[in-house]
Amino acid sequence: MMKTLLGGLSPTRFLRDVWHKHPQLIRNAVPGFTGLLSPGEMQQLAAREDVESRLIQGRGTHWQLDHGPLRKSDFKRLPKADWTLLVQSLNHFLPEADALLEQFNFIPHARLDDLMVSYAVPGGSVGPHFDSYDVFLLQGQGHRRWQISTQTDLTLLDDAPLKILRHFKAEEE
């Protein structure tokens, strides 16, 4: 599988030329990847006491964050747009997730934490933010608009339950 992982970019070349240098879009980075869970399966995991999950609603300057465990009724009350479900450490609960994460074993172990999965309805987002850690984003099912920036203005929205950038200016989409 390593021959086709990351679009054929070798781990050595990835670590030398891309890692910690710049964002890199690699289409079909994991050939055949279509996601690991259905939305219903994610909701079932988010209801468990031993699973870290978050439900994020909103856009612009208005955001709401609920931590799991979540109930079926939490999902029934949701609007048709503008929400995202996140499930953390999927690799501890799903062998297929662990196998997917294992494909990235060329990343230094101290930098490879876990596999988080998200499901978003139209308009769903975690908001414009910055990550203080390394991130690989794999698009499974559906469509998503990803935007990135190297901006230095990291001013956050006041009183938001998430660290949302106040003045995000996308440089790439």
C-alpha positions in Angstrom: 0.0 0.0 0.0 2.9 2.4 0.6 3.5 2.7 -3.1 0.1 4.4 -3.5 -0.3 6.1 -0.1 0.1 9.9 -0.4 -0.3 9.8 -4.1 2.9 7.8 -4.5 5.0 10.3 -2.5 7.5 8.3 -0.5 7.6 8.7 3.3 11.2 9.9 3.0 10.3 12.6 0.4 7.1 13.6 2.4 9.1 14.1 5.6 11.9 15.9 3.7 9.9 18.2 1.4 6.4 18.6 3.0 6.3 17.8 6.7 6.3 21.0 8.7 7.0 23.1 5.6 3.7 23.8 4.0 0.2 22.5 3.6 -0.1 19.9 0.8 -3.2 18.7 -1.0 -2.8 15.1 -2.1 -5.9 13.9 -4.0 -6.6 10.2 -3.5 -4.0 10.1 -0.7 -5.5 6.8 0.5 -6.8 5.1 -2.6 -10.3 3.8 -2.2 -10.9 5.6 1.1 -14.6 6.5 1.5 -14.8 7.0 5.2 -15.1 4.6 8.1 -18.6 5.1 9.6 -22.1 6.1 8.7 -23.6 9.1 10.4 -25.8 6.7 12.5 -22.7 4.7 13.6 -21.0 7.9 14.6 -24.0 9.0 16.6 -24.0 5.6 18.4 -20.4 6.0 19.3 -21.0 9.6 20.5 -23.6 8.2 22.9 -21.0 6.1 24.7 -19.6 7.2 28.1 -16.1 6.0 27.1 -15.9 7.9 23.8 -14.9 11.6 23.6 -17.3 13.4 21.3 -18.4 16.9 20.5 -21.4 18.4 18.7 -20.6 21.9 17.2 -23.3 24.1 15.9 -23.1 27.6 14.3 -21.3 29.9 12.0 -20.0 33.4 11.9 -19.8 34.7 15.4 -22.4 32.4 17.0 -21.3 29.0 18.1 -22.5 26.3 20.5 -20.4 23.3 21.7 -21.8 20.2 23.5 -19.6 17.5 24.8 -20.7 13.8 24.8 -22.0 11.5 25.7 -24.8 12.6 23.4 -28.4 11.3 23.3 -30.6 10.4 20.3 -32.7 13.4 21.3 -29.7 15.7 20.9 -29.6 14.8 17.2 -33.4 14.9 16.6 -33.5 18.6 17.7 -30.8 19.6 15.2 -31.4 21.9 12.2 -30.8 20.6 8.7 -27.7 22.8 8.4 -24.7 24.2 10.3 -23.6 21.4 12.6 -20.7 19.0 12.9 -20.2 15.9 15.0 -16.7 15.0 16.1 -15.6 11.6 17.5 -12.1 11.4 19.0 -9.8 8.4 19.2 -11.7 6.2 16.8 -8.6 4.0 16.4 -9.3 2.7 20.0 -12.8 1.6 19.1 -12.7 0.5 15.5 -10.1 -1.9 14.0 -10.4 -0.3 10.6 -9.5 3.0 12.0 -6.5 1.6 13.8 -5.4 0.0 10.5 -5.8 3.3 8.7 -3.7 5.1 11.3 -1.1 2.4 11.1 -0.5 3.3 7.4 1.0 6.6 8.7 3.5 4.8 11.0 6.4 6.7 9.3 5.4 9.8 11.2 7.3 10.0 14.5 5.2 8.2 17.1 5.3 11.2 19.5 3.5 13.2 16.8 0.9 10.6 15.9 -1.9 10.9 18.5 -5.2 9.5 17.3 -7.8 9.3 14.5 -10.7 11.7 14.9 -13.6 11.5 12.5 -16.1 14.2 11.7 -19.5 14.3 10.1 -21.0 17.6 8.9 -24.3 18.5 7.3 -24.4 21.4 4.8 -22.8 24.4 6.3 -21.3 22.3 9.2 -18.0 23.4 10.4 -15.7 23.7 13.4 -15.1 27.3 12.4 -12.0 29.0 11.3 -9.3 28.0 13.7 -5.6 27.2 14.0 -4.2 23.9 15.1 -1.3 23.6 17.5 -0.5 20.2 16.2 0.0 18.3 13.0 -3.1 17.4 11.1 -3.8 15.0 8.2 -7.3 15.5 6.8 -8.8 12.7 4.8 -12.1 13.4 3.0 -14.4 10.4 3.1 -18.0 10.5 2.0 -19.7 13.7 0.9 -18.3 17.1 0.0 -16.4 19.7 2.1 -14.9 23.1 1.5 -11.5 23.3 3.1 -9.7 26.6 3.4 -6.2 27.3 4.7 -4.2 30.3 5.6 -0.8 31.2 7.0 -2.0 34.4 8.5 -0.4 35.7 11.7 -3.5 37.4 13.1 -4.7 34.8 15.6 -7.2 37.0 17.4 -10.1 34.8 18.7 -13.8 35.6 19.0 -14.7 36.7 22.5 -17.0 34.4 24.5 -17.0 31.6 21.9 -17.0 28.0 23.3 -14.3 27.2 20.6 -11.1 28.9 19.6 -12.6 30.6 16.5 -10.4 33.1 14.6 -12.0 36.5 14.5 -10.5 37.6 11.2 -9.9 34.6 9.0 -8.7 35.3 5.5 -8.4 32.1 3.3 -5.3 31.9 1.1 -6.1 28.6 -0.5 -9.3 26.6 -1.0 
